[in-house]
């Protein structure tokens, strides 16, 4: 039996925020500005959170470029492109609150691109009726993250950068804190809190080619919430971004921003054909993400792709100064990873798992879960995106609900008469870490993680069917069995192996939820393509809510307010091909 010297820190705070990306920091800022005691923890450095990778822009109907734009039209576009699976109440809250979200960023010092007269510049993104995407070059997320970090520092918000949360602590369906450890030296953390905000991202790293970096978005939020007693909504609805690079392998899936298509990039197959003419002749490369991703997938599947299994995205016809000014990050990324000059050569791309549109079940008003005192926000949550997320909507969601959830958690904490705790819950969390640290089995956690990514890529990728999903569940059952025989080996460099083991547990739970819900959704709708059910089924215009004990239930979606419904055009399926 391995011996470990355990040091445990005991911390108390009013509200604990798990995750230090955009949603976590925005909610922490709201709490601090209200004078509520808050602590934020993250497993990655705050400056390097996933939000910093977001490139294209952030949506708000400011009406500065197109005066006829409105929050109602923003809501209508969002609902239409969600294939009517988004919650209209959530959508209205985000569209109405978007301008305030932009104003908050300006208050924090965000440097938006501006017109000559000083107005915030906005550009078209696919499937938006008007120009409503504000941006900072093609590194909008990085600028947002920098602004939020700077504001957090001004407010002196305590942030622990290298703490991995293993369990939420719950007594009688009420959260009272969390347990975790330091990634570098293994120090344990017992954190007592009145309320917990879960902002630890989605689950798209469980696919082999993904826009998330190693060890982020492994489904941590999903596992923590479900084990605490919450449920997941629509975990099968995962957005595959059309343009992830193919090589080198350690960078496979790295995004080429949609801004490249927005600025005039052209997609061609290996035959040199501009293939979007076949799939969406009206919008072409400015079509929605699901259509472009499926188009690229179809070209590759039908042997019109490149030798390496991709298609070409070409922006070399654009003036060099346009590329350097408006797409500097794309230019820099391709130089760094492939030594490729995109002002002269096309980029080889393929669809890549990009965004979890489903997530933890939350109510539409304040993102509270079914566990008292537990909230979920950002990619960890669900309700806004339905079956297809509009580019630029995720960043504004962070700003709008960051403010709302911060306020809700502060109010919840202030109203608590007393907080119950459970020594048994703490002991169980402590024992779980101890058991894994002592594990000396033959299975390697990284190899099992790779096995999950392989099976999800093969059986639950862009196009799915009954036989493939069933086979995926059979493979997953075998992997789940092998997880019980892992070996954990902390070393002089830290406790990454222990973190990987918890990542693996999260990935396995997220994979099961995704496969089971994808099997249940016997239709093709938005990002979810079933080759054996190529049509939308009106009976499935519902949310699928999953738990490991109760399975899947169907949840009705509320009606759309008249003022928004009048602005919605029918969702066309023209050009949307299935295998």
C-alpha positions as CSV (number, residue, x, y, z in Angstrom):
1,X,0.0,0.0,0.0
2,X,1.4,3.4,-1.0
3,X,2.0,5.8,1.9
4,X,1.1,9.5,1.5
5,X,1.7,12.4,3.8
6,X,-1.5,14.4,3.7
7,X,-1.8,18.1,4.3
8,X,-5.3,19.4,4.2
9,X,-6.4,23.1,4.1
10,X,-9.8,24.0,5.4
11,X,-11.3,27.1,3.8
12,X,-14.7,28.8,4.3
13,X,-16.4,31.2,1.9
14,X,-19.9,32.4,1.1
15,X,-19.8,31.3,-2.6
16,X,-17.3,28.9,-4.3
17,X,-16.8,29.3,-8.0
18,X,-15.4,26.2,-9.8
19,X,-13.7,27.2,-13.0
20,X,-11.8,30.4,-13.8
21,X,-12.8,30.9,-17.4
22,X,-15.1,33.7,-18.6
23,X,-18.2,32.5,-16.9
24,X,-16.5,31.7,-13.6
25,X,-14.7,35.0,-13.4
26,X,-17.7,37.1,-14.4
27,X,-19.8,35.5,-11.7
28,X,-17.0,36.0,-9.1
29,X,-16.7,39.7,-10.1
30,X,-20.5,40.2,-9.6
31,X,-20.2,38.6,-6.2
32,X,-17.2,40.7,-5.2
33,X,-18.9,43.9,-6.4
34,X,-21.9,43.1,-4.2
35,X,-19.6,42.6,-1.2
36,X,-20.2,38.8,-1.0
37,X,-17.2,36.6,0.1
38,X,-16.1,34.5,-2.9
39,X,-13.4,32.1,-3.8
40,X,-12.6,30.9,-7.4
41,X,-10.7,27.7,-8.1
42,X,-9.5,26.3,-11.4
43,X,-7.4,23.4,-12.7
44,X,-5.7,25.6,-15.3
45,X,-4.0,29.0,-14.9
46,X,-6.6,31.8,-15.1
47,X,-4.8,33.6,-17.9
48,X,-4.9,30.3,-20.0
49,X,-8.6,29.4,-19.5
50,X,-10.5,27.9,-22.4
51,X,-12.3,31.2,-22.9
52,X,-9.1,32.7,-24.2
53,X,-9.3,30.4,-27.3
54,X,-12.6,31.9,-28.5
55,X,-11.8,33.9,-31.6
56,X,-14.6,35.2,-33.7
57,X,-16.6,37.6,-31.6
58,X,-19.4,38.3,-29.1
59,X,-23.1,39.0,-30.0
60,X,-25.3,41.9,-29.0
61,X,-28.0,43.7,-31.0
62,X,-26.4,47.1,-30.5
63,X,-27.8,48.4,-33.7
64,X,-24.7,50.5,-34.4
65,X,-24.0,49.0,-37.8
66,X,-27.5,47.9,-38.7
67,X,-30.0,50.2,-36.9
68,X,-32.9,47.8,-37.6
69,X,-31.4,45.1,-35.4
70,X,-33.1,44.4,-32.1
71,X,-32.8,42.0,-29.1
72,X,-36.0,40.4,-30.5
73,X,-34.3,39.7,-33.8
74,X,-31.3,38.3,-32.0
75,X,-33.6,36.0,-30.0
76,X,-35.5,35.0,-33.1
77,X,-32.2,34.0,-34.9
78,X,-31.0,32.1,-31.9
79,X,-34.3,30.1,-31.6
80,X,-34.5,29.4,-35.3
81,X,-31.0,28.1,-35.5
82,X,-31.5,26.1,-32.3
83,X,-34.0,24.0,-34.3
84,X,-36.5,25.0,-31.6
85,X,-34.8,23.1,-28.8
86,X,-33.5,26.3,-27.0
87,X,-35.6,27.5,-24.0
88,X,-37.2,30.8,-25.2
89,X,-37.0,32.2,-21.7
90,X,-33.2,31.7,-21.5
91,X,-32.8,33.1,-25.0
92,X,-34.8,36.2,-24.2
93,X,-32.7,36.8,-21.0
94,X,-29.5,36.6,-23.0
95,X,-30.7,38.7,-26.0
96,X,-32.2,41.4,-23.7
97,X,-29.1,41.5,-21.5
98,X,-26.5,41.4,-24.2
99,X,-26.0,45.2,-24.5
100,X,-25.4,45.4,-20.7
101,X,-22.8,42.6,-21.1
102,X,-20.9,44.6,-23.7
103,X,-21.1,47.6,-21.4
104,X,-19.7,45.6,-18.5
105,X,-16.7,44.6,-20.7
106,X,-16.1,48.2,-21.7
107,X,-16.2,49.1,-18.0
108,X,-13.5,46.5,-17.4
109,X,-11.3,48.0,-20.1
110,X,-12.0,45.6,-23.0
111,X,-10.5,46.8,-26.3
112,X,-13.1,46.3,-29.0
113,X,-12.4,47.0,-32.6
114,X,-14.1,50.3,-33.5
115,X,-15.2,52.3,-36.5
116,X,-13.6,55.6,-37.3
117,X,-16.3,57.4,-35.4
118,X,-15.6,55.4,-32.2
119,X,-18.6,53.1,-32.3
120,X,-18.0,49.4,-31.6
121,X,-17.5,47.6,-34.9
122,X,-19.6,44.6,-35.6
123,X,-19.4,42.0,-38.4
124,X,-21.6,39.3,-39.9
125,X,-21.4,35.8,-38.6
126,X,-23.1,32.9,-40.3
127,X,-26.9,32.8,-39.9
128,X,-27.3,36.2,-38.2
129,X,-29.8,38.5,-39.8
130,X,-27.7,41.6,-39.1
131,X,-24.2,42.6,-38.2
132,X,-24.2,42.1,-34.4
133,X,-20.9,40.3,-33.6
134,X,-18.5,42.7,-31.8
135,X,-14.8,41.6,-31.8
136,X,-11.2,42.3,-31.1
137,X,-9.3,41.0,-34.2
138,X,-9.6,37.3,-34.1
139,X,-8.7,37.0,-30.4
140,X,-11.9,38.2,-28.8
141,X,-12.0,35.5,-26.1
142,X,-8.4,36.3,-25.1
143,X,-9.2,40.0,-24.7
144,X,-12.3,39.1,-22.7
145,X,-10.4,36.8,-20.4
146,X,-7.7,39.5,-19.9
147,X,-10.3,42.1,-19.0
148,X,-12.0,39.7,-16.5
149,X,-8.7,38.8,-14.9
150,X,-7.7,42.4,-14.6
151,X,-11.0,43.3,-13.0
152,X,-10.7,40.3,-10.6
153,X,-7.3,41.6,-9.6
154,X,-8.7,45.0,-8.9
155,X,-11.3,43.5,-6.7
156,X,-8.7,41.3,-5.0
157,X,-10.7,38.1,-5.6
158,X,-8.9,35.1,-4.2
159,X,-8.2,32.6,-7.0
160,X,-6.5,29.2,-6.6
161,X,-5.1,28.3,-10.0
162,X,-4.0,24.7,-9.5
163,X,-6.7,23.1,-7.4
164,X,-8.6,20.2,-8.9
165,X,-12.1,19.7,-7.4
166,X,-12.9,16.0,-7.1
167,X,-16.3,16.1,-5.4
168,X,-19.1,18.5,-4.4
169,X,-20.2,18.1,-0.8
170,X,-23.9,17.6,-0.4
171,X,-26.2,17.0,2.6
172,X,-30.0,16.5,2.2
173,X,-29.9,17.8,-1.4
174,X,-28.1,21.0,-0.3
175,X,-24.6,21.7,-1.4
176,X,-22.2,22.8,1.4
177,X,-18.9,23.0,-0.4
178,X,-16.3,20.9,-2.3
179,X,-13.3,18.8,-1.9
180,X,-10.1,18.7,-4.0
181,X,-6.3,18.7,-4.2
182,X,-3.4,20.8,-5.4
183,X,-2.1,19.6,-8.8
184,X,1.5,20.4,-7.8
185,X,2.0,19.1,-4.3
186,X,-1.1,17.1,-3.5
187,X,-2.3,19.3,-0.7
188,X,-6.0,18.6,0.0
189,X,-8.6,21.3,0.1
190,X,-11.8,21.1,2.1
191,X,-13.8,24.2,1.1
192,X,-17.0,25.0,3.0
193,X,-19.4,27.3,1.1
194,X,-23.0,28.4,1.2
195,X,-23.4,28.1,-2.5
196,X,-21.4,26.7,-5.4
197,X,-21.2,27.9,-9.0
198,X,-20.1,25.3,-11.5
199,X,-18.3,26.9,-14.3
200,X,-15.9,24.1,-15.4
201,X,-16.8,23.8,-19.0
202,X,-18.3,21.0,-21.2
203,X,-17.3,17.6,-22.5
204,X,-16.0,17.9,-26.1
205,X,-12.6,16.6,-25.2
206,X,-14.1,13.1,-25.2
207,X,-13.7,13.1,-29.0
208,X,-10.3,12.4,-30.6
209,X,-10.3,15.6,-32.7
210,X,-11.4,18.6,-30.7
211,X,-10.8,22.3,-30.4
212,X,-10.2,21.9,-26.6
213,X,-6.7,21.4,-25.5
214,X,-5.3,18.4,-23.6
215,X,-7.1,17.9,-20.2
216,X,-9.8,20.6,-20.5
217,X,-13.5,20.1,-21.2
218,X,-13.4,16.4,-20.1
219,X,-16.9,16.6,-18.6
220,X,-15.8,17.6,-15.1
221,X,-18.9,19.8,-14.6
222,X,-21.2,17.0,-15.8
223,X,-19.8,14.4,-13.3
224,X,-19.6,16.8,-10.4
225,X,-23.2,17.9,-10.9
226,X,-24.6,14.4,-11.5
227,X,-22.9,12.9,-8.5
228,X,-24.3,15.7,-6.4
229,X,-27.8,14.8,-7.5
230,X,-28.4,17.0,-10.6
231,X,-29.3,15.9,-14.1
232,X,-28.0,16.6,-17.6
233,X,-30.0,18.0,-20.5
234,X,-29.4,17.2,-24.2
235,X,-25.8,15.8,-23.7
236,X,-26.0,14.4,-27.3
237,X,-26.2,17.9,-28.8
238,X,-22.5,18.6,-29.5
239,X,-21.4,21.2,-32.0
240,X,-18.8,20.1,-34.5
241,X,-16.9,23.2,-35.7
242,X,-16.3,23.0,-39.5
243,X,-12.6,24.0,-39.4
244,X,-10.1,22.3,-37.2
245,X,-6.6,21.7,-38.4
246,X,-5.5,18.1,-39.1
247,X,-1.9,18.0,-38.2
248,X,0.4,17.8,-36.3
249,X,-1.3,15.3,-34.1
250,X,-0.7,17.2,-30.9
251,X,-2.5,20.2,-32.3
252,X,-5.2,18.3,-34.3
253,X,-8.6,20.0,-33.9
254,X,-7.1,23.4,-33.2
255,X,-9.6,25.9,-34.6
256,X,-9.3,28.1,-37.6
257,X,-11.7,30.9,-36.6
258,X,-15.0,31.2,-38.4
259,X,-13.9,34.7,-39.0
260,X,-11.8,33.3,-41.8
261,X,-15.0,32.3,-43.6
262,X,-16.7,35.6,-42.5
263,X,-14.0,37.6,-44.1
264,X,-14.3,35.8,-47.5
265,X,-12.6,32.4,-47.1
266,X,-13.6,29.7,-49.7
267,X,-14.0,26.0,-49.0
268,X,-12.9,23.5,-51.7
269,X,-12.6,19.8,-51.8
270,X,-9.7,17.8,-53.2
271,X,-11.1,18.2,-56.7
272,X,-11.0,22.0,-56.4
273,X,-14.8,22.3,-56.3
274,X,-16.4,25.0,-54.1
275,X,-18.6,22.4,-52.5
276,X,-20.9,24.7,-50.4
277,X,-22.8,25.4,-53.6
278,X,-24.2,21.9,-53.2
279,X,-25.3,22.3,-49.6
280,X,-26.4,26.0,-49.1
281,X,-26.1,27.8,-52.4
282,X,-27.6,31.0,-50.9
283,X,-25.3,31.4,-47.9
284,X,-22.4,29.4,-49.1
285,X,-19.5,29.6,-46.6
286,X,-21.6,31.9,-44.4
287,X,-24.0,29.0,-43.6
288,X,-24.5,27.7,-40.1
289,X,-21.9,25.6,-38.4
290,X,-23.9,22.4,-38.4
291,X,-24.4,22.7,-42.2
292,X,-20.8,23.6,-43.0
293,X,-19.5,20.8,-40.7
294,X,-21.9,18.2,-42.3
295,X,-21.0,19.4,-45.8
296,X,-17.2,19.0,-45.1
297,X,-17.9,15.6,-43.4
298,X,-19.9,14.4,-46.5
299,X,-17.2,15.5,-48.9
300,X,-14.6,13.6,-46.9
301,X,-16.8,10.5,-46.5
302,X,-17.7,10.4,-50.2
303,X,-14.0,10.4,-51.1
304,X,-13.7,14.0,-52.3
305,X,-11.5,15.0,-49.4
306,X,-7.8,15.3,-49.2
307,X,-5.5,12.3,-48.7
308,X,-5.3,13.2,-45.0
309,X,-9.0,13.3,-44.6
310,X,-9.8,17.0,-44.9
311,X,-10.9,19.8,-47.2
312,X,-9.3,23.1,-48.1
313,X,-10.1,26.5,-46.6
314,X,-8.5,29.2,-48.8
315,X,-8.1,32.8,-47.8
316,X,-5.0,33.4,-49.9
317,X,-7.0,35.5,-52.4
318,X,-7.6,38.1,-49.7
319,X,-5.3,41.2,-49.5
320,X,-2.4,40.4,-47.2
321,X,-3.2,43.5,-45.1
322,X,-6.7,42.3,-44.5
323,X,-5.4,38.9,-43.2
324,X,-2.8,40.6,-40.9
325,X,-5.3,43.1,-39.5
326,X,-8.5,40.9,-39.2
327,X,-7.1,37.4,-38.9
328,X,-3.8,37.8,-37.1
329,X,-4.3,34.8,-34.8
330,X,-5.1,32.4,-37.7
331,X,-2.0,33.6,-39.4
332,X,0.2,33.2,-36.3
333,X,-1.3,29.8,-35.4
334,X,-0.6,28.3,-38.8
335,X,2.9,29.7,-38.9
336,X,3.7,28.2,-35.5
337,X,2.2,24.7,-35.9
338,X,2.8,24.1,-39.6
339,X,5.1,26.8,-40.9
340,X,2.4,27.6,-43.4
341,X,1.9,31.1,-44.8
342,X,-1.9,31.4,-45.2
343,X,-1.5,34.5,-47.3
344,X,-0.1,32.2,-50.0
345,X,-1.4,28.7,-49.2
346,X,-4.8,27.1,-48.3
347,X,-5.4,25.5,-44.9
348,X,-6.3,21.8,-44.6
349,X,-9.2,21.4,-42.2
350,X,-11.8,18.9,-41.0
351,X,-14.8,19.0,-38.6
352,X,-13.8,19.0,-34.9
353,X,-15.8,18.6,-31.7
354,X,-16.2,22.1,-30.4
355,X,-19.0,22.9,-28.0
356,X,-21.3,21.2,-25.6
357,X,-24.7,22.7,-26.3
358,X,-26.4,20.5,-23.8
359,X,-25.2,20.4,-20.2
360,X,-26.3,20.5,-16.6
361,X,-30.1,21.0,-16.2
362,X,-30.7,24.5,-14.9
363,X,-33.8,26.6,-14.5
364,X,-34.0,29.4,-17.2
365,X,-34.1,32.4,-14.8
366,X,-31.1,32.1,-12.5
367,X,-29.4,28.8,-13.6
368,X,-30.1,27.0,-10.3
369,X,-29.8,23.2,-10.5
370,X,-32.1,20.8,-8.7
371,X,-29.6,20.7,-5.9
372,X,-30.1,23.6,-3.5
373,X,-27.3,26.1,-3.6
374,X,-25.7,24.7,-6.7
375,X,-25.7,26.7,-10.0
376,X,-24.2,25.9,-13.4
377,X,-23.1,28.5,-15.9
378,X,-21.5,28.7,-19.4
379,X,-20.7,25.5,-21.3
380,X,-21.4,23.5,-18.1
381,X,-25.1,24.6,-18.4
382,X,-27.9,24.1,-21.0
383,X,-30.8,26.0,-22.4
384,X,-29.5,28.7,-24.8
385,X,-28.2,26.8,-27.8
386,X,-30.5,23.9,-28.5
387,X,-29.4,21.8,-31.5
388,X,-27.1,24.5,-33.0
389,X,-25.2,27.3,-31.4
390,X,-24.8,30.5,-33.3
391,X,-21.2,31.7,-33.4
392,X,-20.7,34.5,-30.9
393,X,-23.5,33.5,-28.6
394,X,-21.4,31.6,-26.1
395,X,-19.3,34.6,-25.1
396,X,-22.3,36.9,-24.5
397,X,-24.0,34.1,-22.4
398,X,-21.0,34.2,-20.0
399,X,-21.5,37.9,-19.5
400,X,-25.2,37.9,-19.1
401,X,-25.6,34.8,-16.9
402,X,-22.4,35.6,-15.0
403,X,-24.1,38.7,-13.7
404,X,-27.4,36.9,-13.0
405,X,-25.9,33.8,-11.3
406,X,-23.6,35.9,-9.2
407,X,-26.6,37.9,-7.9
408,X,-28.6,34.7,-7.4
409,X,-25.9,33.0,-5.4
410,X,-25.3,36.1,-3.3
411,X,-29.1,36.2,-2.4
412,X,-29.2,32.5,-1.7
413,X,-26.2,32.8,0.7
414,X,-27.6,35.9,2.4
415,X,-31.0,34.2,3.1
416,X,-29.6,31.0,4.6
417,X,-30.6,30.6,8.3
418,X,-27.9,28.0,8.8
419,X,-25.7,25.7,6.7
420,X,-25.8,22.0,7.4
421,X,-22.7,20.0,6.9
422,X,-22.0,16.3,6.8
423,X,-18.8,14.6,8.2
424,X,-19.8,11.5,6.2
425,X,-19.8,13.4,2.9
426,X,-16.4,14.9,3.7
427,X,-15.0,11.5,4.7
428,X,-16.3,9.9,1.5
429,X,-14.7,12.5,-0.6
430,X,-11.4,12.1,1.3
431,X,-11.6,8.3,1.0
432,X,-12.1,8.5,-2.7
433,X,-8.9,10.4,-3.2
434,X,-7.1,8.0,-0.9
435,X,-8.4,5.0,-2.7
436,X,-7.3,6.3,-6.1
437,X,-3.8,7.3,-4.8
438,X,-3.4,3.8,-3.5
439,X,-4.6,2.2,-6.8
440,X,-1.9,0.0,-8.3
441,X,-3.6,-1.7,-11.1
442,X,-2.4,-2.5,-14.6
443,X,-4.6,-0.1,-16.6
444,X,-3.2,3.3,-17.7
445,X,-5.6,6.2,-17.3
446,X,-4.3,8.0,-20.4
447,X,-4.7,4.9,-22.5
448,X,-8.3,4.5,-21.3
449,X,-9.0,8.2,-22.0
450,X,-7.8,7.6,-25.5
451,X,-10.0,4.6,-25.8
452,X,-13.1,6.7,-24.9
453,X,-12.0,9.3,-27.5
454,X,-11.6,6.7,-30.1
455,X,-15.0,5.1,-29.5
456,X,-16.8,8.5,-29.4
457,X,-15.2,9.5,-32.7
458,X,-16.1,6.3,-34.3
459,X,-19.6,5.9,-33.0
460,X,-20.9,9.3,-32.0
461,X,-19.3,11.8,-34.4
462,X,-20.9,14.1,-37.0
463,X,-23.2,11.3,-38.3
464,X,-24.6,8.6,-36.0
465,X,-26.9,5.5,-36.3
466,X,-28.5,2.9,-34.1
467,X,-25.9,0.2,-34.7
468,X,-23.0,2.5,-34.1
469,X,-24.3,4.0,-30.9
470,X,-25.2,0.5,-29.6
471,X,-21.7,-0.7,-30.4
472,X,-20.3,2.4,-28.7
473,X,-22.2,1.6,-25.5
474,X,-20.9,-1.9,-25.5
475,X,-17.3,-0.7,-25.8
476,X,-17.9,1.9,-23.1
477,X,-19.1,-0.8,-20.7
478,X,-15.8,-2.6,-21.2
479,X,-13.8,0.5,-20.6
480,X,-15.9,1.3,-17.4
481,X,-14.9,-2.2,-16.1
482,X,-11.2,-1.6,-16.9
483,X,-11.4,1.8,-15.0
484,X,-11.7,-0.2,-11.8
485,X,-8.2,-1.5,-12.3
486,X,-6.1,1.6,-12.9
487,X,-2.8,2.5,-11.4
488,X,-2.0,6.0,-10.2
489,X,1.5,7.2,-9.9
490,X,2.2,10.7,-8.6
491,X,5.7,11.8,-9.3
492,X,8.1,14.6,-8.6
493,X,6.4,16.7,-11.2
494,X,3.1,16.6,-9.3
495,X,-0.3,14.9,-9.1
496,X,-1.3,15.0,-12.8
497,X,-1.9,11.3,-12.8
498,X,-4.5,11.6,-10.1
499,X,-6.2,14.5,-12.0
500,X,-6.2,12.3,-15.2
501,X,-8.0,9.6,-13.2
502,X,-10.8,12.0,-12.2
503,X,-10.8,13.3,-15.8
504,X,-11.3,9.7,-17.0
505,X,-14.3,9.2,-14.6
506,X,-15.8,12.4,-15.9
507,X,-15.3,11.4,-19.5
508,X,-16.8,8.0,-19.0
509,X,-20.0,9.5,-17.4
510,X,-20.3,12.1,-20.1
511,X,-19.8,9.5,-22.9
512,X,-22.5,7.3,-21.4
513,X,-25.0,10.2,-21.2
514,X,-24.1,11.3,-24.7
515,X,-24.5,7.9,-26.3
516,X,-27.7,7.0,-24.4
517,X,-29.3,10.4,-25.3
518,X,-28.1,10.1,-29.0
519,X,-29.7,6.7,-29.2
520,X,-33.0,8.1,-27.8
521,X,-33.1,11.1,-30.2
522,X,-34.2,9.2,-33.3
523,X,-34.2,12.1,-35.7
524,X,-31.9,14.5,-37.5
525,X,-32.0,18.0,-36.0
526,X,-29.2,20.6,-36.1
527,X,-25.9,19.1,-35.0
528,X,-27.4,15.7,-34.4
529,X,-27.4,13.7,-37.6
530,X,-28.9,10.2,-37.6
531,X,-28.4,8.5,-41.0
532,X,-31.1,6.0,-40.0
533,X,-33.5,8.8,-39.2
534,X,-32.8,11.6,-41.7
535,X,-35.9,13.8,-40.9
536,X,-36.8,16.0,-38.0
537,X,-39.5,14.4,-35.8
538,X,-42.0,16.8,-34.3
539,X,-42.5,14.5,-31.4
540,X,-38.8,15.0,-30.5
541,X,-39.0,18.8,-30.3
542,X,-38.3,18.3,-26.7
543,X,-35.3,18.3,-24.4
544,X,-33.9,15.0,-23.3
545,X,-33.0,15.0,-19.6
546,X,-30.6,12.2,-18.4
547,X,-29.5,10.8,-15.1
548,X,-27.6,7.6,-14.4
549,X,-30.4,6.2,-12.2
550,X,-33.6,7.4,-13.9
551,X,-32.4,7.2,-17.5
552,X,-33.9,9.7,-20.0
553,X,-37.1,11.7,-19.6
554,X,-38.6,14.1,-22.2
555,X,-39.1,17.7,-21.1
556,X,-41.5,20.0,-23.0
557,X,-40.2,23.4,-24.3
558,X,-42.3,26.5,-23.5
559,X,-43.9,28.5,-26.3
560,X,-42.1,31.4,-28.0
561,X,-43.4,34.9,-27.2
562,X,-45.4,36.5,-30.1
563,X,-43.0,39.4,-30.7
564,X,-40.2,37.0,-31.2
565,X,-42.1,34.4,-33.1
566,X,-43.1,37.0,-35.8
567,X,-39.5,37.5,-36.7
568,X,-38.7,33.8,-37.2
569,X,-38.5,32.3,-40.7
570,X,-38.9,28.6,-41.2
571,X,-35.7,26.6,-40.7
572,X,-34.8,25.3,-44.2
573,X,-33.2,21.9,-44.5
574,X,-32.2,22.6,-48.1
575,X,-28.6,21.7,-48.7
576,X,-28.5,19.7,-45.5
577,X,-27.3,16.3,-46.6
578,X,-27.0,13.2,-44.5
579,X,-24.9,10.2,-45.1
